[in-house]
Amino acid sequence: MKWTDVQEIAMALTDKHPEIDPQLIRFTDLHKWVMELDGFSDDPNRSSEKILEAIQLAWIEDAAE
């Protein structure tokens, strides 16, 4: 996975952290959790606030389903 794989990242976060409310997360935690996902292999510095916001929104949607 890369930072641009927003939907795939969101689904993986839902599976790995079902106890977390994605509406209440800090971007520093989100960045760390994405980096820890199995199969994630992108440069940590390629992330941005815009990408993290997109991941958070996708995670909120995925967690609501």
The 8 nearest C-alpha neighbors of each residue, nearest first, counted from 0:
[[1, 39, 38, 40, 4, 2, 41, 8],
 [0, 2, 41, 3, 4, 40, 39, 5],
 [3, 1, 4, 46, 5, 41, 0, 50],
 [2, 4, 1, 5, 50, 0, 6, 8],
 [5, 3, 1, 7, 2, 6, 0, 8],
 [4, 6, 8, 54, 3, 7, 9, 2],
 [7, 5, 9, 8, 4, 57, 10, 54],
 [6, 8, 10, 9, 4, 5, 11, 0],
 [9, 7, 11, 5, 6, 10, 4, 12],
 [8, 10, 58, 6, 12, 11, 7, 57],
 [11, 9, 13, 7, 12, 8, 6, 14],
 [10, 12, 8, 14, 9, 13, 15, 7],
 [13, 11, 15, 9, 14, 10, 16, 8],
 [12, 14, 10, 17, 11, 16, 15, 62],
 [15, 13, 11, 12, 16, 17, 10, 9],
 [14, 16, 12, 13, 11, 17, 36, 10],
 [15, 17, 18, 13, 19, 12, 14, 11],
 [18, 16, 13, 19, 14, 15, 12, 62],
 [17, 19, 16, 20, 13, 15, 21, 14],
 [20, 18, 17, 16, 21, 24, 23, 13],
 [19, 21, 22, 23, 18, 24, 59, 17],
 [22, 20, 23, 24, 59, 19, 55, 58],
 [21, 23, 20, 24, 59, 55, 56, 19],
 [22, 24, 21, 20, 25, 19, 55, 26],
 [25, 23, 21, 22, 26, 29, 28, 20],
 [24, 26, 28, 27, 29, 23, 30, 21],
 [25, 27, 29, 28, 30, 24, 51, 48],
 [26, 28, 30, 25, 29, 31, 24, 32],
 [29, 27, 31, 26, 25, 30, 32, 24],
 [28, 30, 26, 32, 31, 27, 33, 25],
 [29, 31, 27, 33, 28, 32, 26, 34],
 [32, 30, 28, 34, 29, 33, 35, 27],
 [33, 31, 35, 29, 34, 30, 28, 36],
 [34, 32, 30, 36, 35, 31, 29, 8],
 [33, 35, 31, 32, 36, 30, 39, 43],
 [36, 34, 32, 33, 31, 37, 39, 38],
 [37, 35, 33, 39, 34, 38, 32, 11],
 [38, 36, 39, 35, 34, 40, 11, 0],
 [37, 39, 0, 36, 40, 35, 1, 34],
 [40, 38, 0, 36, 37, 1, 41, 34],
 [41, 39, 0, 1, 38, 42, 34, 37],
 [40, 42, 1, 43, 39, 2, 0, 45],
 [41, 43, 44, 45, 40, 46, 1, 2],
 [44, 42, 45, 46, 41, 34, 30, 2],
 [43, 45, 42, 46, 47, 41, 2, 30],
 [46, 44, 42, 43, 47, 2, 41, 50],
 [45, 47, 44, 43, 50, 2, 51, 48],
 [48, 46, 50, 49, 51, 45, 44, 52],
 [47, 49, 51, 50, 52, 46, 26, 53],
 [48, 50, 52, 47, 51, 53, 46, 54],
 [51, 49, 53, 47, 52, 48, 46, 54],
 [50, 52, 54, 48, 53, 49, 55, 47],
 [53, 51, 55, 49, 50, 54, 48, 56],
 [52, 54, 50, 56, 51, 55, 57, 49],
 [55, 53, 51, 57, 5, 52, 56, 9],
 [54, 56, 58, 52, 53, 57, 51, 59],
 [57, 55, 59, 53, 58, 54, 52, 60],
 [56, 58, 60, 54, 59, 55, 9, 61],
 [57, 59, 9, 61, 55, 60, 56, 62],
 [60, 58, 56, 62, 57, 61, 21, 55],
 [59, 61, 57, 63, 58, 62, 56, 64],
 [60, 62, 58, 63, 64, 59, 57, 10],
 [61, 63, 59, 64, 60, 58, 13, 17],
 [64, 62, 60, 61, 59, 58, 13, 20],
 [63, 61, 62, 60, 59, 58, 13, 10]]
